[in-house]
Amino acid sequence: MATHSKISTSIDYDRDGKQVGYLQLPHSTNESGWGSLLIPLVVVKNGDGPTVLFTGGNHGDEYEGPISLLKLARELDPAHIRGRVIIMPGLNYPALLAGTRLSPIDGRNMNRCYPGDRDGPPTLVIAHYVYTVLLPMADAVLDFHSGGGSMIFANCGVIHLLDDPEMMDRSVALLRAFGAPIGLVLREMEPEGLLDTAVESMGKLFLSTELGGGAFVTPESIRVAEQGIRNMLCHLGVLDGPVETGPMRMMETPAEGAYYMAPIDGLYEPSLEVGAEVHAGAVLGRIYSPQVPDQAPAVVSSAIDGVLITRAGRGAVRRGDTVAVMASDLDLDGGERR
């Protein structure tokens, strides 16, 4: 894989202080023949110490990350840190500006594009830069996600079940330090191409979130994001101060009974809100066909006991859409399941 990127930047990653700039990716269009995408980037550095990479806007309709990271970029003082903090509030910047999950330029899902391609379309070029330039510098990565326009989540910090016991222990410790109300060990439906997988394959610490959704934000989801950022920086020794957390419920998406897809097109009526305790057989929602008024609704029922962690964020759903995700309690002892 070629490592020389088409992306350039005036930022010097090794220089102390705060630098506010952008990644410049040449992008010729009908409207701008010699144009470029200018992707905002902030680097705050003070001497030796850990490097933490924060990314938001991996999907452009998920706003907790961009908002909290824009605030962090303004407020973080290099005199108060040890090490280096790299902030990308809009990882998929064109999608963030458009308010869409996928890039409006090339239709790509940024979180399915790693390790990227320097000679590919813009989303793959950005992923290639992150993979070949930013990730090798990072000791830990926090990639903010939420439910976007199509889903609503209970506020969760998210990690994966890792094969390396030491890395699992460190990941669990970081998850606990972040301090979201729910700590979720997530089984991905599609792990290939994720930023998560790319970071983990390099042996780096990775944490993600699922904070709310519906393409809007709440005061509580922003509070969880901002407190989690500070806790993470304190936990890693970048900031001084205590890690301040409340109770956390450790959960997992089980191998069976986690994901529920719409069996028909129609209008989805959720029966429960996220965070609800659910018993096997409980109705999670019903889907009504507007074309056939006298047709009985399709019923979506839980196959397991647990907690409704995700529900559909739109009223109109299509066959195959995820309309509910269930999670079950998980006991962890030093990162090992008991």
N, C-alpha and C positions, 0 to 999 in steps of 0.2 A: 504494500500500500504506500503510495506516495505521501510524504508527510508535509511537503511544502504546500501551504494553503493559498487559495486565491484571496483569502481575507487578509487585510492588513489593519494595523491599528497604530496610533501614535502613543498609546499607553506603554510605559515601561514597567513590566511586572515586578522588576527587582528594585524599583526606586521607592524609598520611604515617602510617606505623606499620603494625601488623598488625590487621586486623579479621576477626573470625570471626562469620559470620551465616548468612543464608539468603535465597533468593528465595522469596517468598510468592505462591502462585497459589491464589486461591479455588477450592474444589472441594467442592461440596455432594453428599453421598451419603445413602443411607438411614440410615447409622449416625451421620453427622455433618452435620447440616443446614447449619451455618455453618462448615464445616471448610475447611482449606487444605492444599495440598501445601507442605511446607517443605523446599526443596532446598538442601543445604549449599553455602556459598560462602565462600571465604577470599581476601582481598586483602592483599598485602604491598607497601608502597610506600615509597620513599625518594627524594624529589626527582625531577629530570628524568632521562629515559632511556627505553629501549625498554619497551614493554608486551608481555608474553608471556602468552598464554592457554593453560592446561593443562586438558584435559578427559579424564575417564575414565568408564567406565560408559555410553558411548554405546549399547552393548548390555549388558544387565544380567547376562549370564552370562560376562563377560570381566573378569577380576579383577586382572590386573597393574597396570592403570592406577589403579583405585581404591586399591589397597594402597599403591603407590608415592606417589600424590598425597596420601593421608592422612598418610603419614610426612613428606612435604615440607611440608605445611601446619603441622605441629607444629614442625619443625626450622628452617624458614627464618626468619632474623633480619633485620628491616628495616635494621638498622645495617650489614649486610654486602652490601647490594645497591644498585644504581643503577637507577632506573626503577620498574616496577610488574609484579608477578606476580599473575595472577588464576587461582585454582584451583577447578575444579568436579570433585570426585572422583566424583560421580554425576550425569552429565549427564541420563541417563534414570533418575532416582532411583526411581520406582516399579518399574521393571524390575530395577534393582540389588537392591532389597529382596526382590523375588520370585525372583531368580536366573534370570530369563528373558530371552531375546533381545529380545522385543517388550514394550511396556508392557502390564501386566495390566489397566490401566484402559480403554484404548481400542484395544488390539491393534495399535498403530502401531510401525513401525520408525523410531526417531529419526533414523537415518542415511539416510532417504529422504524427509525432511520439509522440507528447506530450499527456499525462504526462510521457511517457516512461515506461520501465519495467526493473528492476534490473536483472532479470533472462532471459531477451530476447536476441536477437542478438545484435551485437555491437552498431548499431545506436540507438536502443531503450535504451541501457544501458547509452549511453552518454546523451540522452534526459532525462532520469531519474535523472542523476546527476545534470543537469542544473535545472530541475524542483524542486528537493528536497534540493539542496545545494545552488546553485547560485541565483536563483530567490528570495528565501526568504530574502537574504541579500540586494537585489537591491532595490533602490528607482525608478530608471528609466532604461530602456533598449533601446538600438538602435541596430537593426538587419539589416545589409546592404544586399540589394538585387539588382540585375540588370536583364536584359533579358536573361542572359546565352547564350547558343548556339542557342536557337530556336526563340528568340524574341529580338526586339530593342525598348527601351522606350525613350520618352522624359525624361529629368532629373527631377525626382519628389521626394519630401518627402511625406510619406504616413502615414495616420492614418485611423481609422475606425470610423463610427458613433456609439457613445456609448449611452447607456440608462441613465447613471448617468450624470446629467447636469454639476456638478462640475468637474468630470473627463473629460468630453468633453471640457470644458473651458480650463483646464490645458493642454489637448492634443493639442488643437488648438494653444495655446500659444507656446508650444514646437515646433510644426510644423512651425509656423511663425519664431521662433528663429533660427531653423535649416537653413532656408533661401534658399532652392532650388528654381529654377525658377517657378516650379509648386508645389502647395500644394494640394495633392490629397486625398479626402475622398473616400476610396475604398470599394466597395462591393465585397467580396471574392466569387469566384465560389465554394470553398470548405473550409469553416472555421474550420472544425473539425481537431484537431491534430496540428494546427499551434502553433508555438512559440508565435505569436501575441495573440492568444486566451488564451493561458496559462498565459501570463503576465497580460492581461486585467482581467482575472478571479480572479487574486490575488489583484486587485485594484492598480496595479502599472502603472506608466507612460510607454507607449510604442510608439516607433517611428520606422518606417521602411523606406526604400528607394526603388526606381526603377531608376537606373542610367545607361543609355545606354544599352549595351548588345552585342549580336553577338559573345560572347566569346572573346571580345577584350576590351581594355580600351581606353579612349581619354583623352587628357589633361584637357578638360572641365569637364568630369565626375569626375576625380580625384580632380580637384579644388573644385567642389561642395561638394564632400565627406569630404575633409580636412577642408574647411571653416565651414561646417556643424558641424563637431566634435567640433571644437573650440567654435562655437556659442552655442552649446548645453551645454558644460561645463561652459561657462560664464553665460548662462541663469540659470543654476541650482546652481550657486554659488561655483562650484568646482574650477574654475579659476577666477582670477580678469580680468577685462577689458570689453570693450563694445561688445555688440552683433552687428556684422556688416553684414547687409543684403541689398539686392537690391529689386526690385519689385518682388512680388510673385503673381501669378494668382491662386486663389482658385478654385478648380474644384472637380467634383465627377464623379464616374461611375454611370450613372442613372440605375434605376431598369429595364428599358426596353431600348434596343438599344445600350448596351455597348459592348457586346462580339460578335465576328463574327468568325465562324468556317469554315474551308474548306469543301465544299460540295462534293469534289472529290479528289482523288489522282492526283498529277500533279506538274507542275512547276509554282511557284507563281511570277507574275510580279506586284510589288507594283506600284500604280499610284501616290501616294503621300508619302512624307517623314513625319516622326513624327513631331508634332507641327503644322501641316497644319490646317487651318480653313476649315471646311467642312460643306456643306449644305446637308439636307436630299436628298437622291437620287444620291449623288455624288459617282462615282466609286472609291472604295478604292484599288482594285486590280483585276487581272484576273488570272485564273488558266488554264494552257494549258496541255492537255494530250499528252505526248510524244508517246504513243502507237497508237494514232489515229490522224495523222497530219491534216486531213481535218475537224476535229471536232471543232466547235466554242468553245472558252474558256468559262469557268464558271465565271460569273461576281459577284464580292462581292461589294455590294453597301451599303452605310450608310442609316440607317433608321431614323437618327436624325441629327439635327444641332449640331455642337460642334467642338471638336479638336481631331485629330487622335493622341492618346496618345501612342499607341503601334502598331507595324507592325511585320510581320514575319521576322525572322532574317536569314532564310535559303531559298534558291531557291526551293528546293524540299520539298513539303508538303504532308501530308497524310490526308485523310478524317477525320474530327474531330479536326484537329489541329487548335489552335487559330491563325488566320492570321491578325486580327486587333482588337483593342479596342478603343472605343470612350469615350470621357469625355465631360461633359458640365459644364458651369460656375455655381458656388455655392456662394451665399451670406451668410456670417456668421456674426452674431452679438453676441459676447461673447460665441461662441460655439453653438448657437441656429440657426437653419435654419429659414430664413425669407420668 
